[in-house]
Amino acid sequence: MDIYVGNLAYKSTDEDLRGLFAQYGEVTSARVVTDRATGRSKGFGFVEMPNAEEAQKAIDAINGNDFQGRALRVNESQPKPREERRGGFRPRGDRPPRRDREDRW
């Protein structure tokens, strides 16, 4: 199960997150999300636990509790909504053909 962990202290590391959740079961991965440009933590992360029962126990135990001076927000991760991207290319479709430049002037 993928778990979202919010309101992390900016000094929190992947190892801190792994250690916190390892008390409740096996942790496949733990990652604090960082800003690409600065390398600074964005204050949230994700933990992956293979056993859903252990993951739920960890969520129930850790959510709202203090960790490194911050009250954590912990819940099951939701998939990121996909936004429709609109590029600059538009097919000609129903538009009339472009007039020659000579005809314009």
Secondary structure, DSSP 4 states (H G I P E B T S, - for coil): -EEEEES--TT--HHHHHHHHHTTS--SEEEEEE-TTT--EEEEEEEE-S-HHHHHHHHHHHTT-EETTEE-EEEEPPPPPPPPP--S----TTSPPPPPHHHH-
